[in-house]
Amino acid sequence: MKLIFSLFIVLALAACSSTKPVSTTDISDRSDSRSGINGNDGRSSFGMNPLQDPNNILSRRSVYYDFDSYSVANEYRDLVLAHAAYLRDNGSARVLLQGNTDERGSREYNLALGQRRADSVKSIMLLSGARDEQVESVSLGEEKPRALGNDESSWAENRRTDILHQGEY
């Protein structure tokens, strides 16, 4: 049932998007100052690699989740779409999506939840123009915490999917 619901959410998000795929040029035309991508060469407005430009949305690499959830929240939609557009516009680019969980739950449950988180980001990227061979999704479960602690703020940091571009993994 959760799989059907998640597919419904992904399809609903895709239906809400414009009729044409988002391109890196479209992203640079937005008023969001974090975008900063321009031209077809993949360079930011400052001449640096957009993946490393701190003013570019592509420098952001994590999608965070609510407890026990693998639905990509609206606040991360533009981030995922920007990475998908980068992949679509740069055919040789590749990403590894690493799904992570907090420490609560069994090892098996956390590995499955981490995979669903990575796959939910992958689904949006594929629906937005990235090719399947460009996107790999894996689960790290609770094995790669970003924050150590036994409180909600630590757990929230660990409930994420990290987007790693080729050369970063």
Secondary structure, 3 states (H helix, E strand, C coil): CHHHHHHHHHHHHHHHCCCCCCCHHHHHCCCCCCCCECCCCCCECCCCCCCCCCCCHHHCCEEECCCCCCCCCHHHHHHHHHHHHHHHHCCCCCEEEEEECCCCCCHHHHHHHHHHHHHHHHHHHHHCCCCHHHEEEEEEECCCCCCCCCCHHHHHHHCEEEEEECCCC
